[in-house]
Amino acid sequence: MKRRLPWILLGLALVVMIGGLLLGEYRSVLEKAVTVCLDCIGIG
């Protein structure tokens, strides 16, 4: 079981990542990252 657990977790992580990509969540994350970066340097 110890050897299977990392593979199960990796598979689960990939499923969640693919689901997020299909739902377009990367756009939301990118927009928030740009806003934070612009706020940090004083432009936004």
C-alpha positions in Angstrom: 0.0 0.0 0.0 2.9 2.4 0.7 4.0 2.2 -2.9 0.6 2.8 -4.3 -0.3 5.9 -2.2 2.0 8.4 -4.1 0.6 7.2 -7.4 -3.0 7.5 -6.2 -2.3 11.0 -5.0 -0.6 11.9 -8.2 -3.5 10.7 -10.2 -6.0 12.6 -8.0 -3.9 15.8 -8.4 -3.9 15.4 -12.2 -7.7 14.9 -12.3 -8.2 18.0 -10.2 -5.8 20.0 -12.4 -7.5 18.9 -15.6 -10.9 19.7 -14.1 -9.7 23.2 -13.2 -8.4 23.7 -16.7 -11.6 22.6 -18.4 -13.6 24.9 -16.2 -11.4 27.9 -17.0 -10.2 28.5 -13.5 -6.7 29.4 -14.8 -8.1 32.7 -16.0 -9.3 33.6 -12.5 -5.9 32.7 -11.0 -4.0 34.6 -13.6 -6.2 37.7 -13.2 -5.6 37.7 -9.4 -1.9 37.2 -9.8 -1.6 40.1 -12.2 -3.6 42.3 -9.8 -1.4 41.4 -6.8 1.8 42.0 -8.8 0.6 45.4 -10.0 -0.4 46.3 -6.5 3.0 45.3 -5.2 4.9 47.6 -7.6 2.4 50.5 -7.1 0.7 50.6 -10.5 -2.6 49.0 -9.7 
